[in-house]
Amino acid sequence: MSADGAPAVELAGVSRTYGRGPADEVRALRELDLAIAPGEFVSVEGPSGCGKTTLLNLLGLLDAPTSGEVRWDGRSVGARSDRDRSRLRLERVGFIFQRFYLLPTLTARENVELPMRARGLPRGERERRAEGLLEEVGLGGRARAFPHQLSGGEEQRVAIARAVANGPGLLLADEPTGELDSGHARGILDLLGRVRAERGSTLLLVTHNPEVAARAARHLTLRDGRLVADRRDP
């Protein structure tokens, strides 16, 4: 992703505070310094409320820091326009959200097609790719089902297929296997691994599951909005 050796994504002294004043202030992240190299596979662990989802939202440009700087490829993104940030998210980021965020009026295939449609891919190409991705996540026979006709695990798999549809350079996954049994979880991790290998993608994955975290080569632990551990496998 970076031609000059700069980190793919980076936080420099980043804090994120929510609330309107001291009485209801929540400090989700506190003066965080973090650099993720292109192509890294990083697990993000820690107790609920420690700032894991906030970290993903900042790196993926869904949120902005209260203080500090977010950088992509060594360049600050703070001065970019909303339109420019939206374009970067569409072209370079794949999000896997805990709550899925599938559009209820669209079928599974149409939900997977959405990011490809936004990029202007021809209808036939995006339909073929969406069908293929649904096959890969074990939902080839559910392409025409609407979200209300799917189980929670099936919805999660549709959301994962949608996230990788554009072959993103940065994959941000928030508990991507939380609704899945062990067999489907392994299949999803294999799919993410293939996308990462094909694209050289950088993958940050939030999880409470030690078996899922073990797939990563680098392990971050957050607590109370601070980075308390940063370990790389030998």
C-alpha positions as a printed NumPy array, in Angstrom:
array([[  0.   ,   0.   ,   0.   ],
       [  2.89 ,   2.311,   0.619],
       [  5.627,   2.723,  -1.92 ],
       [  8.059,   4.497,   0.427],
       [  8.038,   2.07 ,   3.352],
       [  5.722,   4.16 ,   5.539],
       [  3.264,   2.342,   7.821],
       [ -0.004,   1.436,   6.127],
       [ -1.97 ,   3.018,   8.985],
       [ -0.742,   4.922,  12.002],
       [ -1.983,   6.724,  15.09 ],
       [  0.187,   9.434,  16.628],
       [ -0.801,  10.565,  20.126],
       [ -4.457,   9.832,  19.415],
       [ -7.165,  10.295,  22.025],
       [-10.9  ,   9.942,  21.503],
       [-13.296,  11.367,  24.065],
       [-17.093,  11.173,  23.943],
       [-19.573,  13.27 ,  25.899],
       [-20.471,  16.931,  26.208],
       [-18.617,  17.758,  29.4  ],
       [-16.646,  16.404,  32.39 ],
       [-19.759,  14.924,  34.01 ],
       [-20.476,  12.479,  31.173],
       [-17.05 ,  12.28 ,  29.539],
       [-15.897,   8.88 ,  28.309],
       [-12.255,   8.534,  27.244],
       [-12.365,   5.701,  24.736],
       [ -8.703,   6.021,  23.693],
       [ -5.864,   7.782,  25.504],
       [ -2.779,   9.159,  23.743],
       [ -2.34 ,   6.078,  21.585],
       [  0.73 ,   5.627,  19.388],
       [  0.486,   2.751,  16.927],
       [  1.946,   1.888,  13.526],
       [  0.723,  -1.037,  11.412],
       [  2.932,  -2.124,   8.523],
       [  1.518,  -2.975,   5.092],
       [  0.329,  -6.578,   4.948],
       [  0.345,  -7.214,   8.697],
       [ -2.239,  -9.473,  10.341],
       [ -2.965,  -8.017,  13.773],
       [ -5.348,  -9.208,  16.479],
       [ -6.827,  -6.621,  18.859],
       [ -7.835,  -7.968,  22.246],
       [ -9.049,  -6.655,  25.584],
       [-12.161,  -6.437,  27.764],
       [-15.439,  -4.88 ,  26.608],
       [-15.313,  -1.082,  26.616],
       [-11.528,  -0.84 ,  26.337],
       [-11.551,   1.022,  22.98 ],
       [-11.21 ,  -1.78 ,  20.408],
       [-14.106,  -0.709,  18.173],
       [-13.13 ,   2.955,  18.505],
       [ -9.651,   2.031,  17.268],
       [-11.073,   0.36 ,  14.15 ],
       [-13.401,   3.285,  13.464],
       [-10.515,   5.756,  13.635],
       [ -8.227,   3.713,  11.407],
       [-11.052,   3.219,   8.895],
       [-11.972,   6.927,   8.825],
       [-15.45 ,   6.407,  10.249],
       [-14.524,   8.619,  13.198],
       [-12.035,  11.404,  13.916],
       [ -9.77 ,  11.759,  16.949],
       [-10.362,  14.339,  19.656],
       [ -6.598,  14.956,  19.594],
       [ -3.623,  13.476,  17.788],
       [ -3.288,  12.395,  14.182],
       [ -4.365,   9.483,  11.987],
       [ -2.078,   8.754,   9.029],
       [ -2.365,   6.543,   5.99 ],
       [  0.828,   5.746,   4.069],
       [  2.65 ,   8.372,   6.135],
       [  0.208,  11.17 ,   5.289],
       [ -2.246,  12.782,   7.683],
       [ -5.897,  12.214,   6.791],
       [ -7.212,  14.938,   9.119],
       [ -7.189,  17.644,   6.464],
       [ -9.01 ,  15.587,   3.848],
       [-12.561,  16.501,   2.912],
       [-15.525,  14.302,   3.82 ],
       [-15.848,  13.387,   0.152],
       [-12.204,  12.357,  -0.057],
       [-12.451,  10.249,   3.092],
       [-15.586,   8.57 ,   1.717],
       [-13.744,   7.723,  -1.485],
       [-10.818,   6.25 ,   0.449],
       [-13.159,   4.097,   2.542],
       [-14.938,   2.812,  -0.552],
       [-11.817,   2.045,  -2.545],
       [ -9.463,   0.804,   0.143],
       [-11.292,  -0.347,   3.274],
       [-13.397,  -3.399,   4.026],
       [-15.388,  -3.265,   7.28 ],
       [-16.868,  -6.247,   9.065],
       [-19.176,  -4.857,  11.741],
       [-20.536,  -6.681,  14.788],
       [-24.092,  -5.604,  13.903],
       [-23.831,  -6.59 ,  10.208],
       [-25.714,  -3.505,   8.854],
       [-27.32 ,  -5.375,   5.975],
       [-30.007,  -3.445,   4.082],
       [-33.3  ,  -5.233,   4.834],
       [-34.873,  -4.5  ,   1.436],
       [-32.012,  -6.124,  -0.507],
       [-31.257,  -9.802,  -0.978],
       [-28.029, -11.361,   0.263],
       [-26.515, -11.086,  -3.213],
       [-27.605,  -7.469,  -3.597],
       [-26.09 ,  -6.595,  -0.226],
       [-22.775,  -8.104,  -1.312],
       [-22.98 ,  -6.176,  -4.582],
       [-23.31 ,  -2.78 ,  -2.877],
       [-19.608,  -1.784,  -2.642],
       [-18.981,  -3.006,  -6.199],
       [-21.971,  -1.04 ,  -7.436],
       [-20.655,   2.09 ,  -5.714],
       [-17.359,   1.613,  -7.554],
       [-19.152,   1.37 , -10.891],
       [-18.539,  -2.301, -11.738],
       [-20.787,  -3.618, -14.525],
       [-23.881,  -5.449, -13.349],
       [-22.89 ,  -8.832, -14.737],
       [-19.438,  -8.711, -13.179],
       [-20.685,  -7.734,  -9.747],
       [-23.431, -10.372,  -9.817],
       [-20.915, -13.092, -10.676],
       [-18.495, -11.973,  -8.008],
       [-21.236, -11.7  ,  -5.38 ],
       [-22.491, -15.196,  -6.202],
       [-18.943, -16.539,  -5.975],
       [-18.293, -14.898,  -2.614],
       [-21.537, -16.26 ,  -1.2  ],
       [-20.452, -19.724,  -2.335],
       [-17.138, -19.204,  -0.526],
       [-18.889, -18.386,   2.761],
       [-21.248, -21.35 ,   2.405],
       [-24.342, -19.439,   1.297],
       [-24.545, -20.265,  -2.388],
       [-28.15 , -21.372,  -1.985],
       [-29.189, -18.255,  -0.043],
       [-28.276, -15.556,  -2.559],
       [-31.901, -14.472,  -3.039],
       [-32.86 , -14.546,   0.639],
       [-33.56 , -11.298,   2.464],
       [-31.859, -10.533,   5.804],
       [-35.007, -11.335,   7.823],
       [-34.937, -14.823,   6.298],
       [-31.365, -15.463,   7.476],
       [-29.998, -16.6  ,  10.824],
       [-27.562, -14.389,  12.709],
       [-24.649, -16.511,  11.536],
       [-25.82 , -16.329,   7.924],
       [-26.174, -12.548,   8.158],
       [-22.628, -12.339,   9.476],
       [-21.329, -14.366,   6.546],
       [-23.144, -12.094,   4.068],
       [-21.57 ,  -9.081,   5.79 ],
       [-18.122, -10.667,   5.473],
       [-18.639, -11.389,   1.77 ],
       [-19.676,  -7.751,   1.283],
       [-16.578,  -6.505,   3.145],
       [-14.149,  -8.327,   0.855],
       [-16.064,  -7.694,  -2.393],
       [-13.775,  -4.898,  -3.602],
       [-10.554,  -6.658,  -2.558],
       [ -9.719,  -3.976,   0.036],
       [ -6.172,  -3.067,   0.994],
       [ -7.233,  -2.557,   4.625],
       [ -9.576,  -5.039,   6.323],
       [-11.071,  -4.059,   9.685],
       [-12.98 ,  -6.888,  11.349],
       [-14.922,  -6.488,  14.609],
       [-15.589,  -9.982,  16.039],
       [-16.076, -11.48 ,  12.552],
       [-16.641, -15.012,  13.846],
       [-18.702, -14.179,  16.928],
       [-21.958, -15.669,  15.553],
       [-20.388, -18.673,  13.829],
       [-19.71 , -22.26 ,  14.758],
       [-16.116, -23.484,  14.646],
       [-16.387, -24.924,  11.134],
       [-17.754, -21.761,   9.544],
       [-15.346, -19.65 ,  11.619],
       [-12.388, -21.506,  10.116],
       [-13.836, -20.993,   6.63 ],
       [-14.196, -17.252,   7.205],
       [-10.641, -16.944,   8.52 ],
       [ -9.41 , -18.875,   5.48 ],
       [-11.307, -16.471,   3.193],
       [ -9.818, -13.433,   4.944],
       [ -6.411, -15.036,   4.635],
       [ -6.861, -15.541,   0.877],
       [ -7.969, -11.933,   0.357],
       [ -4.987, -10.768,   2.375],
       [ -2.59 , -12.936,   0.352],
       [ -4.043, -11.902,  -3.016],
       [ -4.068,  -8.185,  -2.247],
       [ -1.282,  -7.867,   0.301],
       [ -4.025,  -6.503,   2.539],
       [ -3.488,  -5.269,   6.069],
       [ -5.871,  -7.011,   8.483],
       [ -6.86 ,  -5.856,  11.98 ],
       [ -9.201,  -8.257,  13.725],
       [-10.938,  -7.646,  17.064],
       [-11.668, -10.869,  18.902],
       [-12.208, -12.447,  22.318],
       [-11.479, -15.919,  20.915],
       [ -7.901, -17.147,  21.572],
       [ -8.09 , -19.586,  18.638],
       [ -8.987, -16.76 ,  16.261],
       [ -6.319, -14.46 ,  17.719],
       [ -3.739, -17.221,  17.223],
       [ -4.075, -16.802,  13.44 ],
       [ -2.486, -13.34 ,  13.702],
       [  1.264, -12.681,  13.808],
       [  0.959,  -9.589,  16.021],
       [ -1.23 ,  -9.179,  19.083],
       [ -2.368,  -5.872,  20.595],
       [ -4.054,  -5.662,  23.983],
       [ -6.051,  -2.608,  25.028],
       [ -7.213,  -1.729,  28.51 ],
       [ -9.007,   1.467,  29.569],
       [ -8.222,   3.084,  26.24 ],
       [ -4.489,   2.425,  26.437],
       [ -2.247,   0.007,  24.568],
       [ -0.871,  -2.219,  27.34 ],
       [  0.727,  -4.975,  25.251],
       [  2.115,  -5.294,  21.708],
       [  3.482,  -8.766,  21.03 ],
       [  4.771, -10.335,  17.833],
       [  5.028, -14.055,  17.341],
       [  8.578, -15.325,  16.842]])
